[in-house]
């Protein structure tokens, strides 16, 4: 029994054409016993940064609260909102602070980064539980269904997907991967972030 | 092992917990109250390590009372549950963590809605329509999936609870003989004899 698999749950993020998507399941369990089918793991960090926190559920809540505090402190000190790349390093250093007694969370983040020309560039990243960053160009996965997510995403993802196509790709990848994982599932939610709006959709999957 | 259940309905939360205090295979007591009335509209059923449970429940009770004295108003159920979770989560990474599992049920007098939170000793918290801790959860959760109705009247809610207790009595090897049942609604907390 690994503590990373105690509550179950998975998150995936994907890059599209001037947009990003991040999706998670909604299960909270105690090993094989399901407790809740409304446990959110994705949290908005700013208007265009979303953070997914799969792993031990107590640390999901603790880290959500901790990032809210640190982000507010950053915004007050800098008098501006944080950029996704900076935020990724904030996540990394927050986790590495607990190097020898870590939070059991593998964060996944997605956002739109402002370029010097004023345009928005899609950004995704993930870290392990002690904050080792992984900046990927296509997709990142984490959680109990991560192995399955890798396989399905590898098959479905293609470059430069439009927001609606990216939603479908991301949703189908998650839904099909969690069907092969006993610890993930019980519904899902998907966020698609574009430069002028964020689309949030809550999905039903196989609710068993 | 303690058993506790809770479920929400139309404007109320029912919380039930067994009343046995056991040590090893011996029943020491059969009228132990394991539901604490934290504030006029808040209930907390606790189970887990004997000693830790009462100690932690009283710690929560006194702290939330202190808040009420300082601020005139009591904490609302969601805030109280968050505070309790925070206390458990920080205890988890201390030298001697509390091993206490909780069901926190309350009635929010500002929004007129019932709230129920499932909290375990790790500090995991989730808002749920119905919940259980202990061996009872393996029997009751599937029953509640089938029979729970968030719009049910108090009588219907108690009937659903009775189904759960009967199922535990029928199928669990070491089932408790008595339960204490409390309800919280707009009028506050009261005890109910099943």
Interface residues (C-beta under 8 A of the other chain):
Chain A: X7 X28 X30 X33 X34 X35 X36 X38 X39 X56 X57 X58 X61 X62 X101
Chain B: X85 X88 X89 X92 X93 X118 X120 X122 X123 X124 X125 X126 X127 X128 X131 X137 X138 X141
